């Protein structure tokens, strides 16, 4: 077999694997969308391409007096938005301190962050519940946001610190010579240069509250304060008579704000990839 045929064969195998992965990824998504357009309520009677497609499930979510979908949606957007902004602020400050300053306990602090990432967050659920109950933040969005933002600090700090370390310290020294203080260096030099990695942190911390079920289920007990994941769970139990098609419709709409945020931050991702490709 010549080198040319070997190259063609390798290319065919590569495309075949990619097409298989695309099919595996898209099939569940298309099935959920198809289920949301089916007129029935059962998952077993749904089909990928419904014969009598209808939008009544989407209409019910927004117009029915029995539906609290809009309330859940607004709650989730509020929690996700605040958590994203707060996580970016806390993470950037923490990562900047570990990246640029020398202080007592710096090494052990980084080691502690590394150790904390080894334990699954589910181990702390009982502690979170007791702590929020003690400080009177149980069944509040503020308590949930604080857990989200605080729990992501170790991982995000390592992520952002690595990016800060790649920014030349000569920029800091030049700014200090010109009379810039620490706040000026941080807000006017470091943050603008770190936009790509901060966009990644913002996206990840926006997605987490949109898709998380376990923590909101434990923290939020009032129906009017629930998030989408918890509220939609009611569609597949006795509360709404196991209505899987309404659940599918509500699940499809969850992807819209995530896609919007991704598109808004996409240019920063591209900038980060281009910058990383040309460094060195």
Residue pairs with C-beta under 8 A, 6 or more apart in sequence:
1 9
30 48
31 46
31 48
32 248
32 251
32 252
33 248
33 252
34 46
34 47
34 48
34 49
34 50
35 43
35 46
35 244
35 245
35 248
36 57
36 58
36 245
36 248
36 249
36 251
36 252
37 50
37 53
37 54
37 55
37 57
38 45
38 46
38 47
38 50
38 53
38 54
38 245
39 50
39 52
39 54
39 56
39 245
40 46
40 245
41 241
41 242
41 243
41 244
41 245
41 246
42 242
42 244
42 245
43 244
43 245
46 244
46 245
46 248
57 245
57 246
57 248
57 249
58 249
58 253
60 67
60 246
60 249
61 67
61 69
61 70
61 246
61 249
61 250
61 253
62 69
62 70
66 240
68 223
68 224
68 226
68 231
69 228
69 231
69 250
71 224
72 226
72 227
72 228
72 230
72 231
72 232
73 228
73 253
75 141
75 225
75 226
75 227
75 228
76 209
76 210
76 227
76 228
76 229
77 257
78 141
79 141
79 144
79 145
79 148
79 209
79 227
80 205
80 206
80 207
80 208
80 209
80 210
80 257
81 206
82 145
83 145
83 148
83 149
83 205
83 206
83 208
83 209
84 202
84 203
84 205
84 206
84 261
85 202
86 145
86 149
87 148
87 149
87 152
87 153
87 156
87 201
87 202
87 205
88 198
88 201
88 202
88 205
90 149
90 150
90 153
91 152
91 153
91 156
91 157
91 159
91 160
91 201
92 160
92 186
92 190
92 191
92 194
92 198
93 186
94 153
94 157
94 160
95 156
95 157
95 159
95 160
95 161
95 163
95 164
96 164
96 186
96 190
97 103
98 106
98 109
98 110
98 157
98 161
99 161
99 164
99 165
100 164
100 169
100 172
110 158
112 154
113 153
113 154
113 155
113 157
113 158
114 154
114 158
116 154
117 154
117 155
117 158
121 151
121 215
122 214
124 151
125 214
125 215
125 218
128 147
128 215
128 218
128 219
129 138
129 218
129 219
132 138
132 140
132 143
132 147
132 219
135 143
137 143
137 146
138 219
138 221
139 219
139 220
139 221
139 222
139 225
140 219
140 225
141 220
141 225
143 219
144 209
144 215
144 216
144 219
144 220
147 215
147 219
148 205
148 208
148 209
148 215
149 205
152 204
152 205
152 208
156 201
156 204
156 205
159 197
159 200
159 201
160 194
160 197
160 198
160 201
163 194
163 196
163 197
164 190
164 194
166 279
167 190
167 193
167 194
171 189
171 193
172 185
172 189
175 184
175 185
175 189
176 185
180 188
180 189
191 198
195 268
195 271
195 272
196 268
196 269
196 271
196 272
196 273
196 275
197 272
198 268
199 265
199 268
199 269
199 272
200 269
200 272
202 261
202 265
203 261
203 262
203 265
206 257
206 258
206 261
207 258
209 216
209 227
210 228
210 229
210 254
210 257
210 258
211 229
211 254
212 227
212 229
213 229
213 230
213 233
216 226
216 227
216 229
216 230
217 229
217 230
217 233
220 226
220 227
220 230
223 231
228 250
228 254
231 250
232 247
232 250
232 251
232 254
234 240
235 242
235 243
235 244
235 246
235 247
235 250
236 242
236 243
236 244
236 247
240 246
